């Protein structure tokens, strides 16, 4: 497959990242053209548009991380809401598509909503991103003030928390030792299947 970006058609080979100059209006046109397609992913930074076609590895790892968080929250008997895929946007400032969003502390704010107002509604408490192609920049989440962002890069989980006006690598607010848990689940998932990894996690949580 060749890379094609025209007003009528967008096609990117898996693993391709395209960076191009563009305005907020250009981003909106491309977003409308893509509609509900899961690929390619699209991101806007002031003056720049990025397109990325995920590899299968990206989708598998993102799915596994989402299942891990769900299993942990269920074990803790926490009420939550989750979204995937989802587009976060602030006009003229940012447009981004994280792999997963979880509302944990602020779940009441999104109950029953078909659309989230990113200008006025609270941000997700936890966002998950998998980066296989150097597409992700943690600072993309600063405009939304997401409290905690997980970035899986090179099969290593980095936990970022918002501290003042910047993100810093630290421990998760919700799950102690999450890096070790994710590492074990990734190993099982790669050697066997995602379902076996989640079975291991549930058995581990039961003690």
Secondary structure, 3 states (H helix, E strand, C coil): CCCEECCCCEECCCCCEEEEECCHHHHHHHHHHHCCCCCCEEEEECCEEEEECCCHHHHHHHHHHHHHHHHHHHHCCCCCEEECCCCEEECCCEEECCCEEEECCCHHHCCCCCCCCCCCCCCCCEEEEEECCCCCCHHHHHHHCCCEEEEEECCEEEEEEEECCEEEECCCCCCCCHHHHHHHHHHHHHHCCHHHHHHHHHHHHHC
